[in-house]
Amino acid sequence: MTIKTTLAAAAVAALAIATAGCAAGGQGGAAGAPAPSTTGSATGGTTATAGTPATAPTWPVKTREHVDLWLHGFALLQPDTTQVPFFQRGYRDQLTVAKNRANVTSLLDANRDQLTRRFAVNRDLVGAQFLALYFGSWDELKQGTSLFLQANGDPQRAGNQQAAAIIATFAQLFPTSADRDWLRLFVQGLDDESRKFYHSYWVAQQRDRAATLAAVDTLWQQRYRPRLQRFLNNTQQANGDLLLSLPLDGEGRTVSGGKLQNIVTVGFPASPADARDAIYTFAHEVAGALATSAVNDNTTPNDKRTGVAQRMQSAAAVRTGYLLLQRTSPDLADGYARYYLKSAGATATAADPGAALASTFPLPASLLDAIGRQLDVVLGGI
């Protein structure tokens, strides 16, 4: 799932930089809470040799606790009935069991029913999942939230242009007073959730999955990123951050803002043996804009009015990711097909997983041909 960076969202990103040194006491969460980590990374640092400047890796593999915390909250509250689920199947039950085992109840639990009901009223609330990707830490996200709530959602009450843009961005996601009340309750709940449970859980998971992070990084940087780099270069995605996130499944979260602001968030594989799962979802995500363009260009105004075009988007993204890997990394294509079939709860045939994928995610032949032509143009005929 992809969202384009707007000017207001860019201001949110600027806030993350501007407020990084302003938070009293560093990056702590709630009072007494450990600071959510924003530095877990396999290749997130710089490398240098004596006498040479440091160089940052292309598309480094990272983790971000505040992003996982934000998505964790949505995973516990939001109904998830899409064909390719937003979050890992069974995530809510698994985390509930873990919290019960730890004898933990947070404000997020206490207000769950009230928070959950809002999704039925405001179906666009799902878009707020992307918000954490514009901030560098939990403290920065809370500061942006406070700015928005203090202004009562009105950009004209801001003290400067940057603050007005930040408030306007939040206002797109939380346009009404009831939505702002939901946001206040949600952030308070997550703050308590982090302090009582999620921070320690997240840190333990990073320790347990350190070998998996390293395996993803090795496969990505040494084998598959170079194969995809032509496509990335030619689709304004030459660089960015690849985030591994604990709650996610095959539907990643992507902020696409050009050469310097791309963030692709994918599920964190369970073990080193599953490291390619992260690359499957990355391919699905970076192919999403091309799939959207193809659907828009090959559907009628009536298709768009009746929702037919929108319903094609998910299948188009899955099929475009498959075609992209067929052209750039054919050794991944069958694994990609099996991964998305499993994600959708379908069965892959051992003989031809690609055919099973086509059956599970059907598209008109004309649309598939258009996607193929666009891929050939972007890849320069390879």
C-alpha positions in Angstrom: 0.0 0.0 0.0 1.5 3.3 -1.1 0.9 6.9 -0.4 2.5 9.9 -2.1 4.3 12.5 0.0 2.4 15.8 0.0 3.9 19.2 0.8 2.2 19.1 4.2 3.6 15.6 4.8 7.0 16.9 3.9 6.6 19.5 6.6 5.8 16.7 9.0 9.1 15.1 8.0 10.8 18.5 8.6 9.2 18.6 12.1 10.8 15.2 12.8 14.2 16.8 12.1 13.5 20.1 13.8 12.2 18.6 17.0 14.8 15.9 17.3 16.9 18.1 19.6 14.0 19.8 21.3 12.4 17.0 23.3 13.3 17.4 26.9 15.3 14.5 28.2 16.0 13.0 24.8 13.6 10.4 23.2 11.8 9.0 26.3 8.2 7.9 26.0 5.7 8.3 28.8 7.1 9.3 32.2 9.3 6.5 33.4 9.0 4.6 30.1 12.1 3.4 28.2 12.8 5.3 25.1 11.5 3.7 21.9 14.4 2.8 19.7 14.8 4.4 16.3 18.3 3.0 15.5 17.9 -0.7 15.0 19.6 -1.3 11.6 21.7 -3.8 9.8 23.1 -1.3 7.4 21.7 1.9 8.8 25.1 3.4 9.7 27.9 4.7 7.5 31.1 3.0 6.3 34.5 4.5 5.8 38.1 3.6 5.5 41.1 5.7 6.6 41.3 8.9 4.6 38.0 8.4 2.8 34.6 9.9 3.5 31.8 7.8 5.0 29.2 6.6 2.5 25.6 5.5 3.4 24.3 2.3 1.9 21.6 2.3 -0.7 18.2 1.2 0.6 19.5 0.2 4.1 17.6 -2.3 6.1 16.3 -0.9 9.4 13.8 -1.3 12.2 11.8 1.5 14.0 10.1 0.8 17.3 7.7 3.8 17.1 6.5 2.6 13.6 5.9 -0.9 15.0 4.1 0.6 18.1 1.8 2.7 15.9 1.0 -0.2 13.6 0.6 -2.6 16.6 -2.2 -0.3 17.9 -4.0 -0.5 14.6 -3.5 -4.3 14.4 -5.2 -4.7 17.8 -8.1 -2.4 16.9 -8.8 -2.3 13.2 -11.0 -4.9 11.4 -8.8 -6.7 8.8 -10.8 -8.4 6.1 -8.8 -7.6 3.0 -7.7 -10.4 0.7 -4.1 -9.6 1.4 -4.3 -8.7 5.1 -2.9 -5.5 6.5 -1.4 -7.4 9.5 -0.1 -10.9 10.2 -3.0 -13.4 10.5 -3.4 -14.2 14.2 -1.4 -11.1 15.3 -4.1 -9.8 17.6 -4.6 -13.1 19.3 -0.9 -13.8 19.7 -0.2 -10.4 21.3 -3.2 -10.7 23.5 -1.9 -14.0 24.8 1.5 -12.5 25.4 0.0 -9.6 27.4 -2.2 -11.9 29.4 0.9 -14.0 30.2 2.6 -10.9 31.4 -0.5 -9.9 33.4 -0.6 -6.5 31.6 -3.6 -4.3 30.9 -3.0 -0.9 29.3 -5.2 2.1 28.5 -5.3 0.7 24.9 -7.1 -2.3 26.3 -9.4 -0.3 28.6 -10.6 1.8 25.7 -10.5 -0.8 23.0 -14.3 -0.9 22.3 -14.5 2.9 22.0 -11.5 3.0 19.7 -12.6 0.1 17.5 -16.1 1.6 16.9 -14.6 4.6 15.2 -13.4 2.5 12.3 -17.0 1.8 11.3 -17.8 5.5 11.3 -14.7 6.8 9.6 -13.5 4.2 7.0 -10.7 6.6 6.0 -9.1 6.2 9.3 -7.0 3.4 7.8 -4.9 6.0 6.1 -3.6 7.1 9.5 -1.5 4.0 9.6 1.1 5.9 7.5 1.5 8.8 9.9 4.3 7.2 12.0 6.5 6.9 8.9 6.9 10.7 8.8 8.4 10.9 12.2 11.8 9.8 13.5 10.7 8.8 17.0 7.7 8.4 19.3 8.4 11.7 21.0 8.3 13.5 17.7 5.0 11.9 16.8 3.5 12.8 20.1 4.7 16.4 19.6 3.1 16.6 16.2 -0.1 15.2 17.7 -0.1 17.7 20.6 0.4 20.6 18.1 -2.6 19.4 16.1 -4.8 18.9 19.1 -3.9 22.2 20.8 -4.9 24.0 17.6 -8.2 22.0 17.6 -7.3 20.9 14.0 -7.3 24.5 12.6 -4.1 25.4 10.6 -5.0 29.1 11.0 -4.3 28.8 14.7 -0.7 27.7 14.0 2.2 30.0 15.0 4.1 29.6 11.7 3.8 28.1 8.2 5.5 24.8 9.1 3.1 24.2 12.0 0.2 25.1 9.8 1.2 22.5 7.2 1.6 19.9 10.0 -1.8 20.6 11.4 -3.3 20.4 7.9 -1.7 17.0 7.4 -3.3 15.7 10.6 -6.6 17.3 9.7 -6.8 15.3 6.5 -6.7 12.1 8.6 -8.7 13.4 11.6 -11.1 16.0 10.2 -13.8 16.0 12.9 -13.9 16.7 16.6 -14.8 13.0 17.1 -11.7 12.0 15.1 -9.5 14.2 17.2 -10.9 12.7 20.3 -10.1 9.3 18.9 -6.5 10.4 18.1 -6.0 11.7 21.6 -7.3 8.5 23.2 -5.3 6.3 20.8 -2.0 8.1 21.5 -2.6 8.0 25.2 -3.3 4.3 24.9 -0.2 3.6 22.9 2.0 5.6 25.3 0.7 3.4 28.2 1.0 0.3 26.1 4.7 1.0 25.3 5.5 1.7 29.0 3.8 -1.4 30.3 4.4 -4.0 27.6 5.4 -3.1 24.1 8.9 -1.6 24.6 10.2 -4.7 26.4 8.4 -7.0 23.9 9.9 -5.1 20.9 13.4 -5.2 22.4 13.2 -8.9 23.0 11.9 -9.5 19.5 14.8 -7.5 18.0 17.3 -9.6 20.0 15.6 -12.9 18.9 15.5 -11.8 15.2 19.0 -10.3 14.9 20.1 -13.2 12.7 17.0 -12.8 10.5 17.7 -9.1 10.1 21.3 -9.9 9.1 20.0 -12.6 6.6 17.6 -10.1 5.0 20.3 -7.5 4.7 22.8 -9.9 3.1 20.3 -11.2 0.5 19.0 -7.7 -0.2 22.3 -5.8 -0.5 24.4 -8.5 -2.1 22.0 -10.1 -4.5 18.5 -8.7 -5.0 18.8 -4.9 -4.6 21.3 -4.7 -7.4 18.9 -6.6 -9.7 16.1 -4.2 -8.9 18.1 -1.0 -9.0 17.4 -0.2 -12.6 13.6 -0.4 -11.9 14.1 1.7 -8.7 16.1 4.3 -10.5 13.6 4.6 -13.3 10.6 4.9 -11.0 12.0 7.7 -8.7 12.8 5.1 -6.0 16.6 5.1 -6.3 17.1 5.2 -2.6 15.1 5.1 0.7 14.8 3.1 3.8 13.6 -0.6 4.0 11.9 -1.1 7.3 11.2 -4.5 8.8 8.0 -4.3 10.9 6.7 -6.9 13.4 2.9 -6.5 12.8 2.8 -6.4 9.0 1.9 -9.1 6.5 2.0 -9.0 2.7 0.4 -5.5 2.5 3.3 -3.2 3.3 3.2 0.5 4.1 5.1 2.8 1.6 5.6 6.5 1.5 6.8 7.4 -2.0 8.2 10.9 -2.2 10.9 10.8 -4.9 14.6 10.0 -4.7 15.2 11.0 -1.1 11.9 10.4 0.9 11.0 6.8 0.0 10.2 4.5 2.9 9.0 0.9 2.3 7.8 -1.0 5.4 7.4 -4.7 5.2 6.8 -7.6 7.5 9.7 -8.8 9.7 10.3 -12.4 8.7 10.1 -15.0 11.5 13.5 -16.7 10.8 16.5 -16.5 8.6 15.0 -19.2 6.4 12.1 -16.8 5.6 14.4 -13.8 4.8 13.1 -13.7 1.2 9.6 -12.8 2.5 10.8 -9.3 3.1 12.0 -9.0 -0.5 8.8 -10.3 -1.9 6.8 -7.6 -0.1 9.4 -4.9 -1.1 8.8 -5.9 -4.8 5.0 -5.7 -4.3 5.3 -2.3 -2.7 7.7 -0.6 -5.2 5.6 -2.0 -8.1 2.4 -0.5 -6.6 2.6 2.9 -8.3 3.0 1.3 -11.7 0.1 -1.0 -11.0 -2.1 1.9 -10.0 -1.1 3.8 -13.2 -2.0 0.8 -15.3 -5.4 0.4 -13.7 -6.2 4.1 -14.0 -5.2 4.1 -17.7 -7.1 0.9 -18.6 -10.4 1.3 -16.8 -13.4 3.4 -17.8 -15.0 6.3 -15.9 -17.8 4.0 -15.1 -15.4 1.5 -13.6 -14.0 4.2 -11.4 -17.5 5.4 -10.3 -18.7 2.0 -9.4 -15.6 0.9 -7.6 -14.5 -1.7 -10.1 -11.1 0.0 -10.7 -10.5 0.3 -6.9 -11.1 -3.4 -6.4 -8.6 -4.2 -9.1 -5.8 -2.3 -7.3 -4.8 -5.0 -4.8 -4.7 -7.7 -7.5 -2.8 -5.5 -9.8 -0.2 -4.7 -7.2 0.3 -8.4 -6.5 0.5 -9.4 -10.1 2.8 -6.5 -11.0 5.3 -7.5 -8.2 5.3 -11.0 -9.6 6.0 -9.8 -13.2 8.7 -7.5 -11.9 10.5 -10.4 -10.2 10.0 -12.6 -13.3 12.0 -10.1 -15.2 14.7 -9.1 -12.7 15.0 -12.1 -10.3 13.2 -15.1 -11.8 14.6 -17.3 -9.0 12.2 -15.4 -6.6 9.0 -15.6 -8.7 7.7 -18.9 -7.5 8.5 -18.1 -3.9 6.7 -14.7 -4.3 3.6 -16.5 -5.7 3.5 -18.9 -2.8 4.0 -16.1 -0.3 1.0 -14.1 -1.6 -1.1 -17.2 -2.0 -0.5 -18.0 1.6 -1.1 -14.4 2.7 -4.5 -14.6 0.9 -5.3 -17.9 2.5 -5.2 -19.7 -0.8 -3.4 -22.9 -1.7 -0.4 -23.0 -4.0 0.0 -25.8 -6.5 3.5 -27.3 -6.4 3.5 -27.6 -10.2 2.7 -24.0 -11.1 2.4 -21.4 -8.3 2.3 -18.6 -10.9 -0.9 -20.1 -12.4 -2.5 -20.3 -8.9 -1.6 -16.7 -8.3 -3.3 -15.7 -11.5 -6.4 -17.6 -10.5 -6.5 -16.1 -7.0 -5.8 -12.5 -8.2 -7.5 -12.4 -11.6 -7.1 -9.4 -13.9 -8.3 -8.7 -17.5 -5.7 -9.7 -20.1 -5.7 -6.2 -21.5 -4.6 -4.8 -18.1 -1.9 -7.5 -17.7 -0.6 -6.6 -21.2 -0.5 -2.9 -20.2 1.4 -3.7 -17.0 3.9 -5.8 -19.0 4.5 -3.1 -21.5 5.1 -0.5 -18.8 7.5 -2.8 -17.1 9.4 -3.3 -20.3 9.7 0.4 -20.8 10.9 1.0 -17.2 13.4 -1.8 -17.3 14.7 -0.7 -20.7 13.9 -4.0 -22.4 15.8 -6.4 -20.1 
